[in-house]
Amino acid sequence: MPSSVSGCESGGIGPGGHARAHQAREAIRVRTQREVSAMVNVENRVILAARDAGVIELVSQAAAAEQIALQHFDSASAWLASIANDPHQPPDERAPRWVDCLVCQAETGADDLDANVERALELRRGLATVLIAQHATIDGAVRAMRSGASSVLMMPAPVDMVRQLLREAHRLAAKRRPALVEQFTAQKRLATLTDEELAVLEHLLVGMVNKEIARRESIGLRTAELRRARILKKMGAGSLAELVRMVCAARGVVLPWHE
C-alpha cells in the first residue's frame, strides 16, 4: 500500500502506482486470510521446542495442569521450519505472536545460544518466552533476556514455577488478543479498497477535505465524495476519526490516546 501519493505533481498516482497499490492490496488480503486462520489455530497454545526428556515431561505436566494445549517440536529450528513451510501460517511470521507462550530449550546452555534459538526468541520479543537451560551464568541469563526471553529457568525446575509462568502467559495473551483481532480485521477491510479509494484514503489521513482531494486526484467533487463514502462503508467506520484509528490499527500504529 502506498504510504504517500504527494510526490506526483499532477496529484494522481504516478506511473506504476496503480500496479504497486494492487500488488500491495493483494498481499494484505492473502496475509490477512492466513493470519486469521493462524489465529484460530494457535489460540491458548504453548509451543515447546526441546529434545530433553526431562524438559518435555516438566512442561507437559505444567501445561496439562493449566489445561493449555501443548505443541512439541524437537528444537527451535524445527519450530521455525514449521512456520516457513505451513501454508496456513503468514509469510511475515506474525503467527508466533498468537501463541500464549514459547518454551525453548537451550541445548548448549544459556551462555551460548545457537542462531535458531536466538531467532525464536527475537520473534517473540516482548511476549511470554521461557528459556530452559541445564546451566546458565548471570551474564548468560541477562544476554538471553536481551535476546527476547522473558524468563530463564535452570533445570531441574519445579513444575509449580512453570505452571505459574504459563498461567501468566495465558492471561497476558488473552489481554492482547482483542488488539490483534482488531488489527487483522482492519487489514481485511483495508484490502477491499480499490486503487482509487486507497489514493483518496491517503489524502483523508493527512486531513484533506473533499475539494482538495478532487483537485489533487483530478476528479470531480462528487466523485471524491462518493469515494470517501465508499471507504467509510467498506471499513465499517462511522466517522473520519474512527477511520484513522482503524487504518492505524491495520498498519500496527498505536495512537497515544488509544493504548
Rosetta silent file (secondary structure, phi, psi, omega in degrees, C-alpha in Angstrom):
SEQUENCE: MPSSVSGCESGGIGPGGHARAHQAREAIRVRTQREVSAMVNVENRVILAARDAGVIELVSQAAAAEQIALQHFDSASAWLASIANDPHQPPDERAPRWVDCLVCQAETGADDLDANVERALELRRGLATVLIAQHATIDGAVRAMRSGASSVLMMPAPVDMVRQLLREAHRLAAKRRPALVEQFTAQKRLATLTDEELAVLEHLLVGMVNKEIARRESIGLRTAELRRARILKKMGAGSLAELVRMVCAARGVVLPWHE
SCORE:     score description
SCORE:     0.000 S_00000001
   1 L     0.000  131.949 -179.326    0.000    0.000    0.000 S_00000001
   2 L   -66.678  135.106  179.334    1.422    3.397   -0.913 S_00000001
   3 L   -83.533  -18.717  179.863    2.336    5.420    2.130 S_00000001
   4 L  -159.119  147.141  175.414    2.064    8.672    0.239 S_00000001
   5 L  -122.593   12.572 -173.641    0.943    9.940   -3.135 S_00000001
   6 L   -75.481   -8.348 -177.369    2.049   13.516   -2.641 S_00000001
   7 L   -79.384   -7.613 -178.666    5.109   13.112   -4.828 S_00000001
   8 L   -88.323  126.109 -177.770    3.077   13.274   -8.052 S_00000001
   9 L   -63.895  -33.420 -176.853    2.901   16.752   -9.484 S_00000001
  10 L   -77.837  -13.017 -178.991   -0.462   16.056  -11.076 S_00000001
  11 L    92.145  -12.581  178.474   -1.912   14.935   -7.743 S_00000001
  12 L   -95.655 -172.714  177.611   -2.787   11.448   -9.022 S_00000001
  13 L   -81.015  131.371 -176.085   -0.972    8.166   -8.679 S_00000001
  14 L   -70.819  178.905  179.453    2.201    8.165  -10.742 S_00000001
  15 L   -55.725  130.571  179.597    3.293    5.618  -13.373 S_00000001
  16 L    82.738   -8.108 -177.129    3.206    2.142  -11.938 S_00000001
  17 H   -65.265  -40.706  179.295    1.365    3.382   -8.854 S_00000001
  18 H   -62.617  -42.228 -179.650   -1.823    1.503   -9.647 S_00000001
  19 H   -64.831  -42.806  179.288    0.089   -1.730  -10.142 S_00000001
  20 H   -64.499  -41.228  179.576    2.002   -1.286   -6.888 S_00000001
  21 H   -64.387  -40.116  179.290   -1.176   -0.485   -4.988 S_00000001
  22 H   -64.760  -43.723  179.066   -2.895   -3.539   -6.466 S_00000001
  23 H   -63.294  -41.095  179.494    0.025   -5.793   -5.531 S_00000001
  24 H   -64.983  -41.165  179.846    0.111   -4.377   -2.009 S_00000001
  25 H   -64.169  -41.631  178.151   -3.627   -4.877   -1.618 S_00000001
  26 H   -64.243  -39.152  179.174   -3.384   -8.485   -2.790 S_00000001
  27 H   -63.493  -42.032  178.683   -0.504   -9.110   -0.383 S_00000001
  28 H   -64.570  -41.112 -178.811   -2.551   -7.736    2.508 S_00000001
  29 H   -62.350  -46.374 -179.716   -5.562   -9.847    1.502 S_00000001
  30 H   -65.828  -44.982 -179.420   -3.533  -13.065    1.379 S_00000001
  31 H   -61.402  -43.732 -178.373   -1.633  -12.252    4.554 S_00000001
  32 H   -63.782  -42.912  179.272   -4.793  -11.408    6.473 S_00000001
  33 H   -59.617  -43.526 -179.407   -6.521  -14.617    5.415 S_00000001
  34 H   -69.416  -39.615 -177.492   -3.550  -16.663    6.569 S_00000001
  35 H   -68.366  -40.286  178.147   -3.108  -14.756    9.791 S_00000001
  36 H   -64.588  -39.344  175.602   -6.739  -15.077   10.813 S_00000001
  37 H   -61.110  -43.906  179.038   -6.508  -18.802   10.078 S_00000001
  38 H   -64.580  -38.226  179.798   -3.367  -18.988   12.196 S_00000001
  39 H   -58.471  -44.583 -178.536   -5.067  -17.014   14.942 S_00000001
  40 H   -66.969  -36.032 -173.757   -7.869  -19.570   15.193 S_00000001
  41 H   -78.236  -25.393 -171.743   -5.469  -22.493   15.141 S_00000001
  42 H  -113.159    6.237  178.328   -2.995  -21.381   17.799 S_00000001
  43 L   -57.794  143.005  175.928   -5.166  -19.754   20.473 S_00000001
  44 L    53.814   48.700 -176.571   -4.393  -20.903   24.022 S_00000001
  45 E  -131.169  145.695  174.492   -1.389  -22.887   22.960 S_00000001
  46 E  -111.441  132.130  173.987    2.119  -23.400   24.243 S_00000001
  47 E   -98.212  126.760  176.330    4.946  -24.188   21.871 S_00000001
  48 E  -114.329  118.717  177.369    7.679  -26.370   23.354 S_00000001
  49 E  -112.127   96.038 -176.033   10.960  -26.578   21.444 S_00000001
  50 L  -162.106  152.273  175.933   13.055  -29.159   23.299 S_00000001
  51 L  -119.210  -10.945  179.443   14.521  -32.638   22.929 S_00000001
  52 L   -73.896  128.626 -176.023   15.492  -33.358   26.540 S_00000001
  53 H   -61.313  -37.392  179.734   13.071  -35.858   28.100 S_00000001
  54 H   -65.185  -41.345  178.244   13.144  -34.108   31.464 S_00000001
  55 H   -66.004  -43.345 -179.396   12.250  -30.738   29.943 S_00000001
  56 H   -61.288  -45.061 -179.395    9.475  -32.283   27.852 S_00000001
  57 H   -65.513  -41.624 -179.166    7.948  -34.032   30.856 S_00000001
  58 H   -60.181  -52.410 -176.322    8.171  -30.908   33.025 S_00000001
  59 H   -70.004  -35.519  178.371    6.464  -28.571   30.560 S_00000001
  60 H   -62.156  -42.989  178.489    3.897  -31.209   29.542 S_00000001
  61 H   -63.114  -44.463 -179.201    2.834  -31.641   33.165 S_00000001
  62 H   -64.115  -43.784 -179.405    2.558  -27.896   33.694 S_00000001
  63 H   -65.922  -41.128  179.584    0.533  -27.347   30.512 S_00000001
  64 H   -64.513  -40.398  179.907   -1.805  -30.238   31.307 S_00000001
  65 H   -64.748  -32.388  179.857   -2.375  -28.910   34.826 S_00000001
  66 L   -92.089    0.499  179.869   -3.277  -25.479   33.387 S_00000001
  67 L    57.361   44.372  177.338   -5.400  -27.065   30.627 S_00000001
  68 L  -114.583  130.443 -178.771   -3.390  -25.342   27.906 S_00000001
  69 E   -63.640  141.548 -178.494   -2.733  -27.170   24.638 S_00000001
  70 E  -122.052  130.753  173.512    0.901  -28.048   24.017 S_00000001
  71 E  -117.125  127.083 -172.238    2.596  -28.488   20.667 S_00000001
  72 E  -108.048  137.515  171.582    6.047  -30.042   20.757 S_00000001
  73 E  -127.645  150.555 -177.335    8.995  -29.635   18.395 S_00000001
  74 L   -68.426  -23.744 -176.021   12.405  -31.244   18.805 S_00000001
  75 L  -161.374  169.210  176.219   14.217  -27.925   18.518 S_00000001
  76 H   -63.764  -36.741  179.704   13.860  -24.226   17.800 S_00000001
  77 H   -64.228  -37.204  178.485   14.985  -24.867   14.230 S_00000001
  78 H   -65.901  -39.273  177.693   12.169  -27.422   13.770 S_00000001
  79 H   -65.842  -44.979  179.014    9.613  -24.889   15.004 S_00000001
  80 H   -61.529  -38.478  178.712   10.965  -22.162   12.721 S_00000001
  81 H   -65.261  -36.135 -179.799   10.861  -24.587    9.784 S_00000001
  82 H   -65.846  -34.453  177.361    7.213  -25.401   10.541 S_00000001
  83 H   -66.680  -42.758 -177.247    6.346  -21.710   10.321 S_00000001
  84 H   -69.213  -31.363 -173.171    8.107  -21.342    6.992 S_00000001
  85 H   -98.212  -12.367 -177.390    6.534  -24.480    5.475 S_00000001
  86 L   -83.317  117.607 -178.588    2.989  -24.281    6.807 S_00000001
  87 L   -65.730  -15.682  179.899    0.685  -22.704    4.184 S_00000001
  88 L   -88.330   -5.992  178.230   -1.685  -21.633    6.961 S_00000001
  89 L   -93.913  142.430  179.811    0.996  -19.535    8.626 S_00000001
  90 L   -67.693  141.366 -178.165    1.518  -15.942    7.483 S_00000001
  91 L   -65.732  -21.640 -178.706    4.702  -15.366    5.482 S_00000001
  92 L   -88.559    8.909  170.906    5.705  -12.382    7.621 S_00000001
  93 L    64.737   33.159  174.216    5.969  -14.651   10.688 S_00000001
  94 L   -81.551  -21.844 -177.132    3.401  -12.888   12.839 S_00000001
  95 H   -51.888  -36.883  178.836    1.729  -16.168   13.771 S_00000001
  96 H   -57.528  -20.827 -177.799    4.220  -16.811   16.602 S_00000001
  97 H   -80.605   -8.842  175.944    2.775  -13.784   18.366 S_00000001
  98 H   -85.796  -21.586 -178.750   -0.608  -15.504   18.701 S_00000001
  99 L   -69.308  137.462 -178.593    0.853  -18.350   20.748 S_00000001
 100 L   -59.849  -45.941 -174.514    0.405  -17.878   24.503 S_00000001
 101 E  -154.022  142.680  171.682    3.930  -18.952   25.363 S_00000001
 102 E  -110.445  125.190  173.825    7.076  -20.348   23.772 S_00000001
 103 E  -112.381  117.565 -172.060    9.215  -22.617   25.944 S_00000001
 104 E  -123.460  131.604  178.261   12.573  -23.180   24.329 S_00000001
 105 E   -88.978  132.033  173.974   15.433  -25.382   25.475 S_00000001
 106 E   -94.913   97.047 -173.570   18.962  -24.023   25.184 S_00000001
 107 L   -64.831  -29.917 -179.407   20.806  -27.256   24.466 S_00000001
 108 L   -96.040    6.369 -177.715   24.220  -25.632   24.733 S_00000001
 109 L    94.593  157.384 -176.968   23.283  -23.628   27.814 S_00000001
 110 L   -68.494  -18.178 -178.105   22.079  -20.055   28.186 S_00000001
 111 L   -80.495  -11.849 -175.960   25.626  -18.724   27.828 S_00000001
 112 L  -144.321   73.358 -177.355   25.982  -19.949   24.245 S_00000001
 113 L   -75.332  137.174  176.185   22.704  -19.726   22.344 S_00000001
 114 L   -80.293  168.727 -172.702   22.639  -21.062   18.796 S_00000001
 115 H   -61.897  -36.981 -178.031   21.303  -18.930   15.959 S_00000001
 116 H   -68.773  -39.467  176.962   17.941  -20.715   15.756 S_00000001
 117 H   -64.267  -43.128  178.799   17.216  -20.237   19.458 S_00000001
 118 H   -62.688  -38.694  178.103   18.124  -16.550   19.160 S_00000001
 119 H   -64.797  -42.370  178.771   15.834  -16.225   16.128 S_00000001
 120 H   -62.068  -43.438  178.504   12.971  -17.863   18.035 S_00000001
 121 H   -63.538  -40.322 -178.894   13.486  -15.510   20.971 S_00000001
 122 H   -63.865  -39.855  179.313   13.587  -12.497   18.667 S_00000001
 123 H   -62.452  -27.874 -176.935   10.268  -13.458   17.058 S_00000001
 124 L  -104.242   14.897 -177.191    8.687  -13.486   20.498 S_00000001
 125 L   -54.726  131.471  179.544   10.339  -10.336   21.845 S_00000001
 126 L    86.915   -2.914 -179.505    8.089   -8.612   24.347 S_00000001
 127 L  -119.112  173.987 -177.710    5.930  -11.729   24.806 S_00000001
 128 L   -69.744  110.192 -179.779    5.987  -14.702   27.154 S_00000001
 129 E  -140.701  117.662 -176.270    9.026  -16.758   26.179 S_00000001
 130 E  -106.040  126.036  175.498   10.731  -19.109   28.611 S_00000001
 131 E  -102.227  125.129  178.917   14.268  -20.318   28.024 S_00000001
 132 E  -111.705  129.304 -177.760   15.175  -23.529   29.842 S_00000001
 133 E  -137.928  154.839  176.696   18.825  -24.492   30.239 S_00000001
 134 L   -74.849  -27.508  178.840   20.878  -27.034   32.168 S_00000001
 135 L  -152.989  151.376  179.830   23.262  -24.304   33.212 S_00000001
 136 L  -164.646  135.011  172.175   23.476  -20.517   32.970 S_00000001
 137 L   -87.484  169.636  177.873   25.571  -17.770   34.438 S_00000001
 138 H   -61.957  -42.533  179.123   24.054  -14.438   35.397 S_00000001
 139 H   -62.384  -40.254  179.532   25.634  -12.838   32.340 S_00000001
 140 H   -65.157  -40.368  178.533   24.237  -15.591   30.126 S_00000001
 141 H   -64.839  -40.627  178.738   20.741  -15.161   31.549 S_00000001
 142 H   -63.324  -43.103  179.098   20.916  -11.402   31.006 S_00000001
 143 H   -63.723  -39.109  179.004   22.010  -11.886   27.378 S_00000001
 144 H   -63.074  -40.513  179.680   19.180  -14.362   26.814 S_00000001
 145 H   -70.870  -33.024  174.416   16.633  -11.880   28.139 S_00000001
 146 H   -68.303  -26.974  178.718   18.088   -9.155   25.968 S_00000001
 147 H   -77.470  -16.012  177.353   17.652  -11.520   23.025 S_00000001
 148 L   137.151  -10.460  178.763   13.940  -11.820   23.772 S_00000001
 149 L   -69.946  137.321  176.428   13.443  -14.317   26.608 S_00000001
 150 L   -90.504  -23.526  177.995   11.035  -13.149   29.291 S_00000001
 151 E  -146.426  150.032  175.649   12.226  -15.788   31.784 S_00000001
 152 E  -127.287  123.179  179.608   15.222  -18.097   32.134 S_00000001
 153 E  -116.327  143.867  175.223   14.894  -21.339   34.107 S_00000001
 154 E  -108.031  138.060  176.915   17.590  -23.771   35.076 S_00000001
 155 L   -79.898  144.989   -3.200   16.922  -27.495   35.321 S_00000001
 156 L   -78.732  138.707 -179.895   15.723  -29.068   37.454 S_00000001
 157 L  -113.696  144.062  179.336   12.886  -26.570   37.799 S_00000001
 158 L   -69.225  138.978 -178.183    9.758  -27.022   39.957 S_00000001
 159 H   -62.322  -31.857  179.566    6.596  -27.740   37.991 S_00000001
 160 H   -63.870  -33.797  178.029    4.701  -25.119   40.035 S_00000001
 161 H   -67.440  -41.394  178.443    7.044  -22.422   38.750 S_00000001
 162 H   -66.465  -39.962  177.219    6.431  -23.479   35.155 S_00000001
 163 H   -59.313  -42.983 -179.827    2.688  -23.561   35.804 S_00000001
 164 H   -62.844  -41.270  179.178    2.827  -20.013   37.141 S_00000001
 165 H   -65.296  -41.795  179.281    4.699  -18.810   34.047 S_00000001
 166 H   -67.526  -37.994  179.497    2.208  -20.494   31.698 S_00000001
 167 H   -63.833  -44.050  179.630   -0.736  -19.113   33.659 S_00000001
 168 H   -67.721  -38.457  177.793    0.618  -15.570   33.450 S_00000001
 169 H   -61.697  -42.336  178.716    1.413  -16.004   29.761 S_00000001
 170 H   -63.167  -40.723  179.972   -2.164  -17.105   29.108 S_00000001
 171 H   -63.616  -45.501 -179.279   -3.511  -14.085   30.997 S_00000001
 172 H   -67.605  -37.719  179.849   -1.370  -11.639   29.047 S_00000001
 173 H   -64.583  -41.517  178.743   -2.177  -13.312   25.722 S_00000001
 174 H   -63.768  -33.079 -179.175   -5.905  -13.057   26.398 S_00000001
 175 H   -70.993  -37.522 -176.331   -5.446   -9.376   27.208 S_00000001
 176 H   -89.494  -14.155 -174.864   -3.641   -8.529   23.966 S_00000001
 177 H   -60.159  -40.010  177.903   -5.695  -10.771   21.657 S_00000001
 178 H   -57.272  -37.582  179.261   -8.515   -8.230   21.086 S_00000001
 179 H   -66.567  -37.045  178.199   -5.979   -5.708   19.750 S_00000001
 180 H   -69.118  -39.896  177.104   -4.593   -8.313   17.341 S_00000001
 181 H   -61.967  -42.606  178.010   -8.077   -9.239   16.189 S_00000001
 182 H   -60.713  -41.918 -179.278   -8.803   -5.544   15.612 S_00000001
 183 H   -62.760  -48.200 -176.809   -5.618   -5.194   13.604 S_00000001
 184 H   -71.373  -32.815  175.417   -6.304   -8.138   11.330 S_00000001
 185 H   -64.408  -42.943  178.260   -9.961   -7.196   10.896 S_00000001
 186 H   -64.453  -39.371  177.725   -8.915   -3.705    9.835 S_00000001
 187 H   -62.246  -41.057 -179.550   -6.347   -5.175    7.441 S_00000001
 188 H   -62.709  -43.576  179.457   -9.001   -7.387    5.906 S_00000001
 189 H   -68.849  -39.208  179.702  -11.312   -4.437    5.313 S_00000001
 190 H   -61.511  -33.068 -178.121   -8.478   -2.268    4.040 S_00000001
 191 L   -70.247  -11.704  179.925   -7.679   -4.925    1.451 S_00000001
 192 L   -87.362   -9.789 -178.616  -11.135   -4.462   -0.121 S_00000001
 193 L   -72.836  142.911  175.951  -10.450   -0.859   -1.169 S_00000001
 194 L   -76.503  169.589  178.479   -9.785   -0.157   -4.833 S_00000001
 195 H   -58.677  -42.397 -178.993   -6.664    1.642   -6.022 S_00000001
 196 H   -65.709  -38.925  178.429   -8.641    4.862   -6.449 S_00000001
 197 H   -68.628  -35.534  176.749  -10.117    4.561   -2.970 S_00000001
 198 H   -62.786  -39.830  179.014   -6.677    3.929   -1.494 S_00000001
 199 H   -63.381  -43.091  177.701   -5.427    7.136   -3.084 S_00000001
 200 H   -65.145  -39.471  179.202   -8.330    9.082   -1.566 S_00000001
 201 H   -58.191  -44.080 -179.741   -7.737    7.389    1.776 S_00000001
 202 H   -59.948  -37.780  177.887   -4.144    8.611    1.888 S_00000001
 203 H   -68.633  -39.176  178.314   -5.373   12.179    1.377 S_00000001
 204 H   -62.051  -37.253 -176.661   -8.012   11.755    4.095 S_00000001
 205 H   -66.663  -23.960  178.766   -5.373   10.575    6.528 S_00000001
 206 L   -99.917   11.340  171.572   -3.450   13.838    6.175 S_00000001
 207 L    90.710   12.847  179.433   -6.574   15.932    6.716 S_00000001
 208 L   -72.580  144.352  174.799   -7.553   16.932    3.178 S_00000001
 209 L   -90.714  171.419 -173.810  -11.162   17.891    2.542 S_00000001
 210 H   -58.139  -40.480 -179.122  -13.142   16.695   -0.474 S_00000001
 211 H   -62.722  -42.542  178.986  -12.394   19.760   -2.612 S_00000001
 212 H   -65.456  -40.309  179.566   -8.644   19.371   -2.077 S_00000001
 213 H   -63.816  -44.066  179.510   -8.821   15.648   -2.826 S_00000001
 214 H   -59.290  -42.321 -179.919  -10.759   16.284   -6.031 S_00000001
 215 H   -67.802  -43.103 -178.791   -8.155   18.793   -7.175 S_00000001
 216 H   -67.341  -34.839 -177.975   -5.196   16.550   -6.283 S_00000001
 217 H   -93.825   -1.636 -179.273   -6.705   13.496   -7.968 S_00000001
 218 L    57.319   47.152  177.942   -8.082   15.448  -10.963 S_00000001
 219 L  -128.683  167.694  178.299  -11.594   14.155  -10.340 S_00000001
 220 L   -73.343  158.846 -179.749  -14.943   15.803   -9.772 S_00000001
 221 H   -61.617  -41.018 -179.776  -16.084   16.835   -6.320 S_00000001
 222 H   -63.480  -38.162  178.413  -18.970   14.383   -6.419 S_00000001
 223 H   -64.028  -41.995  178.283  -16.594   11.558   -7.301 S_00000001
 224 H   -62.224  -41.346  179.264  -14.379   12.446   -4.354 S_00000001
 225 H   -64.106  -42.002 -179.677  -17.409   12.467   -2.058 S_00000001
 226 H   -65.672  -40.564  179.916  -18.593    9.085   -3.328 S_00000001
 227 H   -65.870  -39.275  177.096  -15.149    7.519   -2.889 S_00000001
 228 H   -62.220  -43.116 -179.531  -14.937    8.860    0.642 S_00000001
 229 H   -64.113  -40.462  179.934  -18.377    7.420    1.412 S_00000001
 230 H   -66.586  -37.457  178.321  -17.421    4.023   -0.025 S_00000001
 231 H   -61.635  -48.150 -179.934  -14.224    3.984    2.032 S_00000001
 232 H   -61.025  -39.794 -178.861  -16.124    4.626    5.253 S_00000001
 233 H   -68.006  -47.268 -178.833  -18.676    1.964    4.368 S_00000001
 234 H   -64.404  -36.112 -179.468  -16.135   -0.700    3.437 S_00000001
 235 H   -81.079  -12.514 -178.268  -14.066   -0.019    6.539 S_00000001
 236 L    70.738   29.737 -177.833  -17.144   -0.003    8.751 S_00000001
 237 L   -99.608  133.894  179.745  -16.167    3.398   10.134 S_00000001
 238 L   -89.467   -8.220 -179.217  -18.800    5.799   11.393 S_00000001
 239 L  -156.564  168.536  178.232  -16.544    8.837   11.290 S_00000001
 240 H   -65.776  -37.447  178.983  -13.221   10.070    9.966 S_00000001
 241 H   -61.834  -41.592  178.564  -11.692    9.707   13.440 S_00000001
 242 H   -67.180  -36.392  178.032  -12.747    6.066   13.555 S_00000001
 243 H   -62.727  -44.890  178.649  -11.362    5.527   10.070 S_00000001
 244 H   -59.912  -43.905  179.535   -7.981    6.925   11.116 S_00000001
 245 H   -61.515  -40.972 -178.415   -7.945    4.646   14.159 S_00000001
 246 H   -67.812  -41.118  179.061   -8.751    1.593   12.028 S_00000001
 247 H   -65.945  -40.581  176.948   -6.066    2.358    9.463 S_00000001
 248 H   -62.570  -39.526  177.898   -3.534    2.884   12.231 S_00000001
 249 H   -63.325  -42.385 -179.731   -4.570   -0.445   13.740 S_00000001
 250 H   -63.578  -33.870 -177.248   -4.143   -2.169   10.375 S_00000001
 251 L   -94.238    5.169  175.808   -0.674   -0.715    9.974 S_00000001
 252 L    76.621   22.680  179.106    0.391   -1.524   13.512 S_00000001
 253 L   -97.131  124.898  178.517    0.499    2.109   14.664 S_00000001
 254 L   -94.779  118.311  178.741   -0.547    2.683   18.287 S_00000001
 255 L   -76.185  143.534 -176.305   -2.217    6.028   18.783 S_00000001
 256 L   -61.496  -26.357 -179.095   -1.264    7.810   22.034 S_00000001
 257 L   -98.171    9.088 -177.634   -4.918    8.126   23.058 S_00000001
 258 L  -137.410   52.284 -179.178   -5.748    4.512   22.175 S_00000001
 259 L   -94.257    0.000    0.000   -3.248    2.346   24.027 S_00000001
